[in-house]
């Protein structure tokens, strides 16, 4: 097996009866290489997924961009109406002189 990962087993010659004699070195190396390949595959997968999400949020398609702009406009309108409802004095200034107050019927 070609040593892709350098380990001491490839550089030291195993002598009979020594503690360096490991019969399953190739299987252990194959296990490590498969795990490293799987790890690199998963890292590449998550990197591609993150890139796709980033690209879709920074450069949306035209129809998605239009929908996002419409949602922003609706949010601005809701915010302005909420401010007008909380401040009735400011709403009376924008009202014409002939218009009644909004709660005229409650009196």
C-alpha angles and dihedrals in degrees: 000000000000110000104242092161114043112231132163090252091070095049101043120066111228113235121206110268096008124125090247093067105108115168097194100049094122092051091049091049091049090051091052093047093049091050091049091048090050091048092051090047091052092047090051091048093052092044091053091046092050090048091052092050092047092049093049093050097045098039109027122180115264096256091048090048090053091051090050091051091049091051090051091051092050091050090051091050092049090049092051093047090049090052091049091049092050092048109047092171092064090048092056091059092057091049120097118246094250095052122098125230117273093249099041092129093060094066 
